[in-house]
Every structure is written in structure tokens, then in C-alpha cells.
């Protein structure tokens, strides 16, 4: 068997291969049966593309779940044996050199190139993250056919319409993409802390959990450059290098989750600036019936005994966690600090699913990829799957009743490589027929197949010469082959000669369907309000089996109910929108539209701390930055400085401004 290659060496070529097709091909090869129904047919990567016009790759595809990578020689062999689906381009990617390893760059950087005198006619070009700016310049010259003797300059168009010249032709593209720190630099109290050099007296060089103060110093240098007023654009090369030194996952040039980088940066700054030089042991106590105010004050005091930094001052809040044992009713209450809120997006309990054809099957490349059982959960059906529903005869659940057999339509193809037999290629939609397990004759099976195929076959006009000529061939045309009939996976294959298929197979009728009236009611995607996400965050939930709670009363692990409540909020509140929903079988990206307020985000209804204690503490926030459309930075209104009193100029292209009341989680 041809194996799937590893990442290989830098510069080598790898090709993306759709995982459905690859698994079907493996099954076909392992069967050893040339006439097997698992013959994969042409290589079909359609599931990897957003559409079949631009052939743009879908975002965030997962290796080994949605595609596999194969070396160039393997790809060429597969194409020579099976061919590539008509008009589909091969998905070719390069192995790139990273500081400590090599990886296949599945998602290159896409840039828009245009000439200064024609900004409205851009062309797109893809580049590796390890390409230099000089590579971009040379590609632009090639695209616009610039003569070799002409001098050229490369500029970047900023969001405000201004242009900034790129001077360092050896700068990598990634150096212009690291922007998580931009949002953080727009947090006024933190930026003032660094600009006024307050951090110098609080650097903790001895903290074993910190980075010897190096992350704090590198970030301070970055902030000072950004807010100096002397630069329209800066390249955070040294800062990126320092981050990669302490967190190897950020060494490379691949895409990274903004929340992951933000979490590392906040934690690193906190430990580098922790005012606690020696962390004492603190024993955590359960509430044990004590008043919430007492337990919360104790929890915050214990937290500050080990964690006291500018990050705690600005970003840390406190929430209440309540666990209830379902067996004995034991209630456990704890108060825990948080640096940001990771709130889930509501997942709709209803989904519009387009059904083509009452057995349910996943059909891929003209064959059944999976037959679903009646007790299987709908969550295992992904949005990208093509689901067919078949009406079959009743009594399937009765022992000794009926057997449901797949029926595949195959077109005979010329022999390959001098093979004396003929090859077959699957076509059309597969069928399901229900046949009795006992007393089934070939004539009865033949009649069932004729009945099921009748809607797909064009009958010649009565009395025509063709009808007389083909009467003798009718048995060959429709004759079922019981290839592969076994206890494991029986099926029926109906082989068609190419001429007979062209003459009698009615492809238009086979692909036709009746449009149900429900399809006329297009479901409009309703936006989700940020408040709904926070409400879901504070909703009672039952722990999963993989994460039970040990009940001190029962002395057993229990699937307790858990509820989180907000007790105290920080000056600057970071909200992270969870954009993926995970199940045991797969992960699903949530593309819901989330509406969030730019001003007056009110948390009064979510704070459970008694009002008498918080009468003077407002809970309204204004947005000050957003990152990657799913991380929001809010500052409490009473701490926002009035306009015109900012201590320093605006940084170059803060990148976090938001001009819309809604964003799409992407």
C-alpha cells in the first residue's frame, strides 16, 4: 500500500487529499477486490473547498479528520491511477523551515497587490510566512509586468487609508501579523504603568514561575516604541523572539489562536511583575455554611497573598462556584479568581438539514460512507455531510424479517494496465432495497431491482428497432452481480455498458427531486447578543462523565451540578467568545453573529454580591479594544479618562478599534 508521508524536509511538496476519499481508497486496496463497491473513483477534494468556482480552501480544516497530506510522488501515482475530478486543481503546499522543526504550511498568507495609480483593481497572491518582503515585491513586479530597469517601492495601505513604506526587504510576513499586543497596549492603566516606568521597581527576577523579568521588559520596550509618537508602524521582532523563547508553540509561522497568546502574555507579565517574592502555602477551605461575604473576602485575601501584580490590579475578578451532589445534596461553595471570562455561544437546538431523498445514510462519491442506526445521535452528522433518507419496506426490526441491501450503479471502463478484466466506475446515487431474508429467488430480486430502476431508465418508443435489438440484451443490462455478498457487508452492483448508459440512463430524472414547501422558508440567521452568552455562562450545568466531582460526604465521584456566578468584576474585563463546540466525535465551528455593545455594557444583573456592599461600584463598561473578532476588552466607565486627558499619543494602527455593533465569530 502507498503510505501517507510525514512533513519531510523544507522545500518539499505535499498535497492535500480529502479524508473521505482516502479512507475509501484504503478500504478498496485492503479488500483486494478490483470489482469492490469501495472503488473510490476520481480523486475528489470538493469537501475541502468553500466553493467550486474560486476553489478557496475552507478555513481551519483539521488534519487526519478532514484531509491527509501525501508526498508528491504518492500524489502523482494516485492521479495516474484514478484521475482528478474534472476542473479541480491540486492543493499543493510546501514544507517550511521553522526554528526547531519543519511543517507543511496549509494556509499561506493571501495579500492584495495593486499599483498606486489603480488602487481599485487589486490582484491576489499567496505567500509563505517565511517569505521575505522582497519576495512580495518581486511577485508584484511580475504581476504588473514592471520592466527590470524601472525602480519600484512597496507600500502597505493602513486601515485609515494612509500608506507606509516597507523598507526592510528581509522582514518576514509574520512580523507584520503579530497583533495581540496591540489590544493590550490600548488598556490605559497598563500602558501608563509601563510608560511611567513603574514596572522597574516591581520586576521579579527570582520567581520560578516567571521569565526572569524578560517578558515584562520586552513588552515594555514594545509599548514605549508604539506610544513614542515617532513611528507610524513598528515591527515587534524582538518581542516575538522573546515570546518564542519561553513558549515554543509560538516559535513558528503557523496560525495561532489569539486567546492562547493573550493568555500566555497576561500570565507571563503577572509572574514577572509579581510583588510576592516568596509564595506561602495557602490551604483552601470550603464555605462550610459560612456567609458568602466572609468566604469571598477570605478567597481574595488568599489570592493576593500569592498573586499581587499590576495584572491582578487591572484584570482579575472573582466568581462564585457552587457544586451540588445529586446523591446526598451536599453543597460545596468556593470563590475563585479569574483573569478573563470565556463565555460559550448558545448552540441552537434546531438545525435546518437538506435531505435529498426511512433509512439515513451518509453518501460520498456515489457510495454509502455510513448507514446511521435509529438510536444514533444527530450530533454525529456534520454540516458538511451529504445525508440521504430512503423509504424502505417495514418490518426491518423483526428477527428474520427483511434485509436492506445497498445497490451501486457502476459503469464499465476499459481495462487498466493490460488487465484482462474490465474496470468499473461508480456513478449516480446508490439505492437501498428491502428484501426478505428467507425464500428470496433471483426472479424476485430481479423484479425488485427493475422496479427501483424504472424511474431512472428511458424506455425506447414501442415497436422501434432499438427496442427489438435490446430485448435480448436486457438481462445483461440490468443483471445484478452479487459481488462481495457476505455476512460483513453484502451489496448488489449493477454494471452498465457505456453505450447502454448513454442511451437509457436518464441522468436528469435520477438527479431530480420534488422541492418541499419548507425549503421556501429560508431560516434567517438570528444574531446572538453578548448578554445571552453571559447568561449561558452562569447557567446550571451537569458535569460530564469525564470530569466528575469527588463528594466529601458520599466519598464517591459524582456527576454534580455546577453553577458559576459573578461576584466581583475587574477594572478591565476581557471577554473571550468560545467559537468551537466540542463533542466526543468532532468539533464544530460556531459562526453565529454576535451583537455586543460599544458602550454601556451593564453587568448589574449578573453580580450576586449584595447591593449594600457594591452601591458605589458601577458595573457599566465601554469597549476599548477587540481582537480577531472574538476577544473583547471592556473598561469600567468610572475609570475611563475623559476625552483630551490622555497621557500619550495614539499608537500606530491600534488594530482593536471597532466600528460596528455586531461582529461575526470567525
C-alpha atoms as one frame of an Amber mdcrd trajectory, in Angstrom:
protein
   0.000   0.000   0.000   1.156   3.524  -0.711   1.750   5.301   2.604   0.993
   8.855   3.648   4.243  10.757   4.111   5.372  12.922   7.009   6.180  16.596
   6.852   9.566  15.937   5.230  12.273  18.500   4.554  11.922  22.198   3.886
  11.052  22.933   0.270   9.417  19.567  -0.403   5.895  19.443  -1.801   2.892
  17.910  -0.073  -0.655  17.571  -1.431  -3.928  17.717   0.484  -6.186  14.693
  -0.032  -9.787  14.639   1.210 -10.034  12.171   4.091 -13.324  10.590   2.943
 -11.740   9.680  -0.392  -8.531   8.490   1.289 -10.371   6.182   3.712 -12.464
   4.771   0.872  -9.300   4.173  -1.164  -7.682   2.346   1.775 -10.731   0.111
   2.100 -10.641  -0.614  -1.641  -6.942  -1.521  -1.625  -7.206  -3.642   1.509
 -10.162  -5.589   0.070  -8.053  -6.867  -2.833 -11.190  -6.985  -4.984 -10.938
  -4.946  -8.184 -14.715  -5.008  -8.552 -15.328  -3.954  -4.962 -18.003  -1.327
  -4.380 -15.421   0.662  -2.442 -13.626   1.637  -5.660 -13.012   5.348  -4.929
 -13.288   6.754  -8.448 -11.682  10.083  -9.333  -9.849  11.944  -6.575 -12.452
  14.345  -5.222 -11.399  17.204  -2.914 -14.668  19.136  -3.190 -15.304  18.910
   0.576 -12.123  20.926   1.206 -13.217  23.940  -0.867 -15.548  26.742   0.163
 -16.963  26.682  -3.366 -16.131  25.111  -6.706 -15.587  28.418  -8.510 -12.818
  30.121  -6.562 -11.550  26.806  -5.094 -10.657  28.679  -1.932  -9.706  26.324
   0.885 -12.127  26.150   3.820 -10.830  27.738   6.986  -9.405  25.751   9.890
  -9.508  22.299   8.332  -8.248  19.615  10.709  -5.558  17.200   9.544  -6.470
  13.486   9.762 -10.136  14.440  10.258 -10.826  16.324   7.035  -7.653  15.826
   4.995  -4.377  13.934   4.874  -1.044  15.085   3.469   0.694  12.949   0.836
   4.136  13.355  -0.762   4.466  14.493  -4.353   5.348  11.062  -5.753   2.369
   9.461  -3.998   0.045  12.143  -5.359   1.313  11.664  -8.910   0.754   7.902
  -8.671  -2.782   8.300  -7.341  -3.657  10.792 -10.087  -2.271   8.484 -12.766
  -4.334   5.574 -11.417  -7.629   7.258 -10.578  -7.559  10.703 -12.165  -8.600
  14.025 -10.617 -12.205  15.216 -10.529 -12.930  17.437 -13.528 -11.726  21.056
 -13.199 -10.464  20.604  -9.628  -6.965  21.990  -9.068  -4.476  20.025  -6.973
  -3.951  21.512  -3.492  -0.188  21.849  -3.392   1.643  23.089  -0.294   5.293
  23.399   0.727   7.166  22.215   3.789   8.651  25.275   5.521  11.627  25.519
   7.865  10.828  26.569  11.422  13.351  27.254  14.186  13.066  23.755  15.647
  11.141  21.679  13.107   9.523  21.598   9.673   5.819  21.895   8.945   3.511
  21.956   5.957   2.094  25.450   5.508  -1.512  24.563   4.704  -2.721  28.187
   4.852  -0.369  30.623   3.099  -0.757  34.367   3.616  -3.005  35.975   0.990
  -2.170  39.564   0.039  -3.856  42.031  -2.287  -1.451  43.669  -4.724  -2.250
  46.817  -6.672  -0.500  49.689  -8.436  -0.510  53.150  -6.879  -2.368  54.640
  -9.835  -5.032  51.902  -9.883  -5.964  51.007  -6.315  -9.382  49.699  -7.353
  -8.045  46.749  -9.364  -6.121  44.542  -6.938  -4.855  41.056  -7.693  -4.450
  38.377  -5.048  -1.276  36.425  -4.413  -0.294  33.858  -1.800   2.954  33.880
   0.150   4.610  31.752   2.768   5.043  33.205   6.239   8.769  32.687   5.818
   8.860  34.658   2.566  10.638  37.992   2.708   9.150  41.317   1.729  11.476
  41.152  -1.269   9.534  38.086  -2.461   6.334  40.131  -2.276   7.991  42.937
  -4.226   9.217  40.604  -6.962   5.782  38.981  -7.297   4.166  42.411  -7.600
   6.638  43.362 -10.343   5.832  40.133 -12.177   2.060  40.550 -11.844   2.132
  44.103 -13.213   4.865  43.403 -15.800   7.217  46.076 -14.479  10.333  46.412
 -16.689  13.583  45.352 -14.960  15.106  48.817 -15.292  12.215  50.569 -13.513
  12.618  51.395  -9.828   9.821  50.194  -7.546   8.809  50.691  -3.927   6.446
  48.643  -1.819   3.879  50.247   0.485   1.308  48.893   2.927  -2.102  50.532
   2.939  -3.267  51.150   6.504  -6.857  50.925   7.702  -7.121  54.722   7.820
  -6.245  54.955   4.123  -2.667  56.117   4.662   0.295  54.225   3.238   3.513
  53.200   4.963   6.599  52.209   3.021   8.113  48.783   3.754  11.853  49.393
   3.966  13.266  46.137   5.317  13.034  43.690   2.440  14.261  40.841   4.654
  11.399  41.186   7.146   9.161  38.138   7.187   5.449  38.443   6.610   4.698
  37.088  10.103   6.456  40.065  11.692   3.650  42.268  10.376   0.937  39.888
  11.669   1.623  39.712  15.408  -1.061  41.981  16.797  -2.316  40.556  20.059
  -0.198  43.060  21.968  -1.947  45.910  20.175  -5.175  45.359  22.065  -3.325
  45.014  25.349  -1.456  48.251  24.674  -4.821  50.007  24.378  -5.571  49.290
  28.050  -4.798  52.752  29.533  -3.799  51.808  33.115  -1.443  49.064  31.932
   0.169  51.222  29.253   0.659  54.130  31.680   2.244  51.694  34.142   4.939
  50.824  31.602   5.361  54.291  30.093   5.916  55.781  33.547   8.476  53.049
  34.360   6.567  51.836  37.411   7.408  48.295  36.347  11.124  48.804  37.020
  10.611  48.717  40.773   8.443  45.583  40.613  10.395  43.270  38.314  10.609
  39.847  39.940  13.819  38.144  38.830  13.587  35.252  41.307  10.076  33.951
  40.620  10.435  30.320  39.437   7.079  30.643  37.659   8.179  33.756  35.786
  10.573  34.526  32.937  13.226  36.396  34.976  11.564  39.671  34.060  12.398
  39.260  30.364   8.803  39.141  29.090   7.911  42.268  31.078  10.965  44.131
  29.785  10.326  43.060  26.184   6.697  44.159  26.408   7.724  47.472  27.999
  10.080  48.163  25.075   7.287  47.345  22.619   4.805  49.669  24.351   7.330
  52.503  24.516   8.043  52.201  20.793   4.349  52.078  19.925   3.438  55.108
  22.048   6.517  57.229  21.368   4.810  59.131  18.563   7.915  58.700  16.387
   6.725  55.678  14.379   3.786  55.125  12.082   4.474  51.393  12.120   6.714
  49.114  14.151   7.890  45.525  13.753   7.707  43.567  17.052  10.548  41.253
  16.055  12.361  41.221  19.408   9.133  40.776  21.329   8.105  37.828  19.121
  11.535  36.248  19.574  11.308  36.605  23.341   7.831  35.063  23.432   9.010
  32.153  21.275  11.993  31.629  23.584   9.738  30.954  26.571   6.818  29.367
  24.681   7.973  27.110  21.854   4.459  26.852  20.413   4.857  30.453  19.206
   8.206  29.868  17.507   6.824  29.009  14.107   4.987  30.719  11.329   1.703
  28.877  11.581  -1.611  30.390  12.657  -2.091  30.687  16.405  -5.172  31.250
  18.490  -5.185  34.870  19.672  -6.644  33.839  23.022  -3.797  31.376  23.586
  -1.186  34.075  23.018  -3.097  36.594  25.138  -3.381  34.094  27.995   0.358
  33.398  27.879   1.197  37.102  27.805  -1.044  38.023  30.748   0.286  35.137
  32.819   3.892  35.950  31.893   3.532  39.635  32.757   1.857  38.755  36.051
   4.613  36.395  37.173   7.390  38.749  36.018   5.807  41.609  37.979   4.529
  39.665  40.978   5.172  41.701  44.128   5.132  38.493  46.177   8.724  37.296
  46.252   8.091  34.114  48.225   4.741  32.410  47.821   3.478  30.934  51.057
   1.322  27.827  51.218  -2.368  28.668  51.490  -4.890  25.998  52.445  -8.130
  26.333  50.518 -11.253  25.936  52.617 -14.802  25.163  51.591 -17.557  27.554
  52.624 -18.977  25.004  55.087 -22.107  27.094  55.587 -20.311  30.392  56.208
 -21.727  33.616  54.690 -20.705  34.294  51.092 -19.191  37.668  52.045 -16.836
  36.028  54.520 -15.793  33.246  52.148 -15.297  35.656  49.231 -13.166  38.023
  51.302 -11.059  35.104  52.518 -10.599  33.773  48.967  -9.493  37.162  47.621
  -7.141  37.688  50.562  -5.565  34.272  49.993  -5.237  35.014  46.277  -3.431
  38.287  46.995  -1.059  36.543  49.419   0.369  34.644  46.449  -0.558  36.838
  43.485  -0.117  40.607  43.679   0.757  42.451  40.479  -0.474  45.151  38.150
  -2.213  42.403  36.152  -4.182  41.385  39.253  -4.989  45.047  39.976  -6.416
  45.636  36.495  -7.727  42.335  35.124  -8.576  39.940  37.971 -12.108  39.405
  39.216 -13.854  36.851  41.407 -16.628  34.380  40.673 -18.577  32.002  42.878
 -18.666  28.285  42.069 -21.467  26.134  43.510 -21.441  22.332  43.252 -24.390
  20.189  44.382 -24.141  16.424  44.813 -27.093  14.659  43.114 -26.919  11.754
  45.585 -26.752  13.348  49.032 -27.421  17.013  48.287 -24.041  18.163  49.625
 -23.391  21.781  48.570 -19.822  22.978  48.007 -19.194  26.702  47.549 -15.843
  28.183  46.549 -14.737  31.573  45.265 -12.131  31.600  42.512 -10.264  34.442
  40.779 -10.347  34.875  37.003  -8.335  36.918  34.522 -10.863  36.767  31.673
 -14.304  35.312  31.056 -14.529  32.541  28.452 -18.216  32.567  27.609 -19.916
  29.963  25.389 -22.071  30.784  22.398 -25.620  29.443  22.503 -25.921  26.390
  20.268 -29.283  26.207  18.549 -31.263  23.076  19.337 -32.722  23.208  15.823
 -30.824  22.779  12.586 -32.004  23.068   9.001 -30.787  19.929   7.236 -31.223
  19.477   3.494 -32.390  15.916   2.810 -32.036  14.677  -0.746 -34.144  11.610
  -0.863 -36.637   5.810   6.052 -33.139   4.846   6.387 -30.490   7.536   6.836
 -27.150   7.301   5.064 -24.053   9.427   4.530 -23.308   9.284   0.796 -19.873
  10.165  -0.535 -18.522   9.692  -4.051 -21.526   7.618  -5.271 -21.359   5.097
  -2.420 -22.547   4.706   1.155 -19.961   6.021   3.576 -22.088   5.227   6.619
 -25.565   3.884   7.394 -26.973   5.504  10.517 -28.840   3.439  13.069 -32.078
   4.696  14.595 -30.525   5.203  18.039 -27.527   7.267  16.863 -27.340  10.905
  17.943 -27.838  13.670  15.386 -24.681  15.330  16.729 -22.574  12.830  14.764
 -23.915  14.293  11.493 -21.766  17.224  10.432 -22.985  20.165   8.383 -20.689
  19.235   5.504 -22.104  15.695   5.182 -24.499  14.798   2.346 -27.325  12.933
   4.053 -29.827  10.805   2.119 -33.026   9.391   3.626 -34.536   6.292   1.983
 -38.030   4.868   2.299 -37.829   1.096   2.669 -40.301  -1.691   3.396 -41.428
  -2.155   7.006 -40.585  -4.950   9.389 -36.850  -4.291   9.459 -36.724  -4.589
  13.212 -38.337  -8.027  13.254 -35.948 -11.001  13.524 -35.840 -12.896  10.272
 -37.775 -10.124   8.569 -36.250  -8.062   5.780 -32.672  -7.326   4.799 -31.665
  -3.921   3.462 -29.076  -4.168   0.699 -27.091  -1.329  -0.884 -27.305  -1.178
  -4.668 -24.465   0.511  -6.556 -24.562   1.639 -10.173 -21.283   1.049 -11.984
 -20.117   1.898 -15.469 -17.760  -0.494 -17.144 -14.434   1.096 -18.005 -11.667
  -0.158 -20.314  -9.112  -2.500 -18.695  -6.162  -0.849 -16.924  -2.530  -1.817
 -17.466  -3.290  -4.820 -19.664  -5.657  -6.389 -17.134  -7.847  -8.919 -18.985
 -10.946  -7.879 -16.996 -12.743  -4.593 -17.095 -12.684  -1.780 -14.573 -15.739
  -0.141 -13.080 -16.518   3.420 -12.008 -19.380   4.247  -9.679 -21.949   6.797
 -10.869 -25.303   8.194  -9.802 -26.909   7.878  -6.382 -26.751   4.492  -4.659
 -30.032   2.786  -3.766 -31.335   0.745  -0.866 -33.688  -2.183  -1.458 -35.512
  -4.153   1.211 -35.607  -7.898   0.510 -36.931 -10.801   2.617 -34.271 -12.816
   4.402 -35.950 -16.118   3.534 -37.359 -17.543   0.302 -35.754 -14.903  -1.925
 -35.456 -16.051  -5.539 -33.340 -14.437  -8.235 -36.520 -13.610 -10.151 -37.948
 -11.775  -7.139 -34.715  -9.849  -6.630 -34.581  -9.087 -10.339 -38.123  -7.697
 -10.194 -37.333  -5.527  -7.181 -34.342  -4.004  -8.940 -36.318  -3.359 -12.126
 -38.973  -1.589 -10.088 -36.439   0.607  -8.300 -34.605   1.462 -11.524 -37.707
   2.205 -13.572 -37.677   5.951 -12.817 -34.058   6.273 -13.988 -34.423   4.468
 -17.318 -35.633   5.929 -20.607 -37.810   3.398 -22.432 -37.495   3.308 -26.248
 -40.663   4.021 -28.166 -42.908   0.984 -28.678 -42.108  -1.005 -31.798 -38.807
   0.748 -32.506 -35.872  -1.153 -33.900 -33.819  -0.296 -30.818 -36.376  -1.992
 -28.574 -36.189  -5.188 -30.618 -32.390  -5.101 -30.719 -32.025  -4.557 -26.994
 -34.640  -7.039 -25.795 -32.064  -9.785 -25.943 -29.569  -7.637 -24.038 -31.970
  -6.575 -21.292 -30.773  -9.293 -18.958 -27.162  -8.175 -19.342 -28.114  -4.531
 -18.924 -29.871  -4.991 -15.606 -28.359  -8.243 -14.434 -27.404  -7.922 -10.784
 -23.988  -9.048  -9.614 -23.770 -10.287  -6.047 -20.125  -9.223  -5.763 -18.949
  -9.152  -2.188 -22.124 -10.671  -0.741 -21.029 -11.678   2.722 -22.097 -11.569
   6.315 -19.929  -8.465   6.788 -21.104  -6.116   4.060 -23.361  -7.548   1.340
 -24.228  -5.314  -1.592 -25.544  -5.520  -5.141 -23.713  -3.995  -8.088 -25.424
  -3.277 -11.413 -22.899  -2.841 -14.214 -23.767  -0.753 -17.257 -22.027  -0.744
 -20.614 -21.046   2.797 -21.569 -23.233   2.784 -24.697 -26.236   1.423 -22.813
 -25.787   4.019 -20.067 -25.722   6.877 -22.573 -28.789   5.514 -24.334 -31.065
   4.584 -21.440 -29.882   6.116 -18.171 -31.898   9.296 -17.543 -29.451  11.382
 -15.517 -31.797  14.360 -15.289 -34.541  12.219 -13.785 -32.090  10.482 -11.442
 -30.887  13.830 -10.076 -34.374  15.335  -9.957 -36.290  15.945  -6.764 -39.513
  17.497  -5.534 -38.878  20.725  -3.675 -40.806  20.613  -0.428 -42.615  23.769
   0.611 -40.468  24.016   3.761 -37.469  24.902   1.586 -39.204  28.139   0.676
 -38.902  29.352   4.232 -35.246  30.313   4.425 -34.109  30.409   8.011 -32.619
  33.798   8.687 -29.624  33.585  10.938 -30.521  35.498  14.071 -27.684  37.287
  15.838 -26.747  36.310  19.370 -26.480  39.047  21.956 -23.443  39.132  24.214
 -25.809  39.156  27.181 -27.098  35.718  26.125 -23.543  34.372  26.209 -23.023
  35.675  29.748 -26.381  34.212  30.812 -25.313  30.835  29.418 -22.021  31.138
  31.332 -23.989  31.465  34.596 -26.483  28.663  33.834 -26.580  25.488  35.919
 -24.905  22.565  34.140 -24.218  18.917  34.925 -20.617  17.768  34.933 -19.571
  15.372  32.187 -18.644  11.766  32.873 -15.004  12.512  32.081 -14.866  15.216
  34.757 -16.792  14.083  37.866 -16.599  15.778  41.275 -15.471  13.942  44.392
 -18.152  14.431  47.021 -16.587  14.599  50.505 -19.863  13.421  52.049 -20.525
  10.425  49.763 -16.826   9.644  49.410 -17.505   8.982  45.725 -17.112  10.735
  42.394 -20.443  12.222  41.327 -21.835  13.992  38.262 -22.696  17.072  40.274
 -24.499  20.165  39.054 -22.310  23.238  38.761 -23.184  26.926  38.640 -20.879
  29.902  38.171 -21.871  33.385  39.345 -20.028  36.690  39.077 -19.084  38.168
  42.453 -16.655  40.979  41.639 -15.528  42.378  38.272 -12.168  43.996  37.483
 -11.466  47.452  36.105 -10.768  45.994  32.654 -12.865  42.969  31.728 -11.679
  40.653  28.945 -14.403  38.507  27.378 -13.402  35.556  25.205 -16.111  34.124
  22.943 -15.749  30.364  22.608 -16.115  29.783  18.885 -15.860  25.973  18.867
 -18.315  23.407  20.179 -16.761  20.065  21.091 -18.348  16.621  21.137 -16.827
  13.198  21.573 -16.783  12.708  17.826 -15.805  16.076  16.403 -15.525  19.774
  16.902 -17.825  22.258  15.216 -17.030  25.865  14.479 -19.796  28.244  15.543
 -20.291  31.029  13.020 -23.046  32.856  14.879 -23.286  36.615  14.559 -22.667
  38.144  17.988 -24.006  41.578  18.835 -22.118  43.413  21.554 -22.486  46.971
  22.837 -19.765  49.520  22.260 -20.928  51.393  25.342 -22.969  50.782  28.470
 -22.442  47.037  28.804 -24.276  46.551  32.102 -23.397  43.654  34.424 -25.609
  44.760  37.307 -27.994  41.830  36.809 -25.160  39.299  36.919 -23.346  40.458
  40.070 -24.619  38.479  43.062 -22.606  40.373  45.665 -25.114  42.088  47.982
 -26.037  45.570  46.785 -25.201  47.190  50.107 -21.559  46.316  49.524 -21.424
  47.475  45.923 -23.624  50.561  45.932 -20.681  52.741  44.986 -19.225  50.332
  42.423 -20.723  50.805  38.942 -20.966  47.835  36.647 -21.192  49.539  33.269
 -18.390  49.046  30.772 -17.314  50.575  27.463 -15.446  48.712  24.725 -11.812
  49.804  24.338 -10.458  47.083  22.009 -11.287  43.827  20.237  -9.069  41.165
  18.754  -9.704  38.651  15.952 -13.466  39.190  16.284 -13.802  37.015  19.379
 -11.851  38.704  22.216 -13.396  41.851  23.693 -11.757  44.349  26.052 -14.118
  46.420  28.211 -13.155  49.134  30.711 -15.357  50.199  33.602 -16.881  53.587
  32.912 -15.825  55.203  36.194 -12.164  54.529  35.319 -12.235  55.859  31.772
 -10.361  59.147  31.457 -12.381  61.991  29.897 -11.514  62.965  26.303  -8.491
  65.219  25.943  -6.695  63.969  29.063  -4.838  61.034  27.541  -1.234  60.924
  28.771   0.312  59.958  25.453  -0.392  59.973  21.709  -2.366  57.254  19.964
  -0.248  54.267  18.943   0.240  53.406  15.268  -2.762  51.442  13.945  -4.093
  50.104  17.239  -5.915  47.400  15.332  -8.509  46.995  18.030 -10.994  49.698
  17.191 -14.480  48.533  16.361 -16.971  50.500  14.331 -19.901  48.085  14.391
 -22.404  46.984  16.984 -22.006  43.377  15.928 -19.225  41.041  14.948 -19.068
  37.648  13.330 -17.282  35.000  15.316 -14.691  33.781  12.843
